[in-house]
């Protein structure tokens, strides 16, 4: 019974996701976006083909080589996310201020909490990537 409920849940969720994707494509006028410049569609198709070839190439590697590639990609990805978060923090620290005419005080031109939430988000994403890196390092036999 639990298996049947799980299958029904997965089918319903997948159906909802597909319908939502189609609705989003139609409502955002994707047809006109891609038909205005057909090169855009070729670019998207090229990304799909190259991504598929990379995934196929990764799948035919030996398990040891797969693990090494995964460690390098995860390490570089987490490092770049951390660098991006550091750069974002630097930019947020230099946000412009304006003079509030009612109080004659300097106030931020943009709400300060929104950009800091972006910084916290990048730190969280980097933490998750480093955690996955740690899991790959810890489990030598598990590759995928």
N, C-alpha and C positions, 0 to 999 in steps of 0.2 A: 504494500500500500504506500509506504514512504517513497519507494522508487517511482511509482506512478505519479505521485504528487510532484516529485522533483522533475520528472520528464515534462509534465504539464506546465510547471513553472518556467522551465527553460524554453519550451516552445512558445509560451505566451510572451515571455520577455524578448525573445528573438523576433517574434512577429511584430511586437510593439516597436522595437528598435528599427526594423526595416521600414515599417510604415512611417515612423517619425523621420527617418533619413529621406525617404521619398518626398514626404510633405515639406521638409526643410528645403530640399532641392527645388521643388516646384514653387514654393512661396518666396524663395529668395531670387527667383527668376534666373536660375542656373542655365536654362536653355539659351536665353539671349546672351548671357555672359560668355558662354562657350561658342555660340554661333557667330558672335560679333567678330571674334578673332579665333579661327580654328587652330592656330598655333598653340593656344592655351590647352586645348584638348590633347594635342600631340605631346605637349610638355607633361601633362598629367599621365598619359599613357606611358611615356618614357620613364617617368619616375616609378610607375608600377612594374614595368619590365625590368629595369635595373635593380629594383628592390627584390623582385622575384629571383633574379639571377644571383644576387648576393646571398639570399636565403638558401638557394639550392647549393651554391658553392660552400656555404658554411655547413650544410647538412652532410656533405660528402667528405668532410675532413675527419681525421681520426679523433677519437674522444679526447686524447691528450692535447691535441692541437686546438680542438674546439674549446677546451677549458682555458687554454692560454689566450686565445682570441677573446673569449668572453671576459677574462680578467683585464686585459688591456682596454677593451672597449668600455667596460664599467668604470675602471679607474680614470680613464680620460674623460668620460662623460661626467662623472662626479666632480672631477677637478674643474672642468669648464663651467659647470653649474655653480660651483663655489666662487670661481673667478667672476662670473656674471653677477652673482649676489654681492660680492665685494664691490664691484664697479657700481652697481645699483645703489649700494649704501653710500658710496662716495658721492654720487650724484644727488642723493636725497639730502645729504648733509649740506649741500650747497643750493638748496631750493631758494628761489627768489622770495623776498618779503615785500609787503606793501604797507603804506601808512594808513591806518584806520582813521578816517576823518572824525569819528565821534569820540574816540578816546585818545587820539594823537599818539598811539602806540604802534610799533611795528608788529604786524601779524603775518603768518605765512600766506602766500598767494594761493596755495592749494592746501586742502586738508592734510595734515601731517600723518594721520593714521593710515590712510590708504596706501601710500608708497611703502610704509614700514611693513604693512601686511604682505606686500609683494616680496620684500626682503625675507620675511619670515617664511613665506611660501617657498622661495628658492632654497633657503636653508633646509626646510623640511624635505624637499625633493632630493637635495644632495644627500641628506641623511638616509633617505630610503635607498638611494643608489649605492651608498657606501655599505649599507646593511646587506644588500644583495651581493656586493663584492665580498663581504665577510663570509656570507653563506657559501659562495663558490670556493673561497679559500679553505673553509673548514671542511667541506665535503669533497674529498678528492675523487670519489667514485661517481658522484652525480654531476652530469654535464648540463642537461637541458633544464 
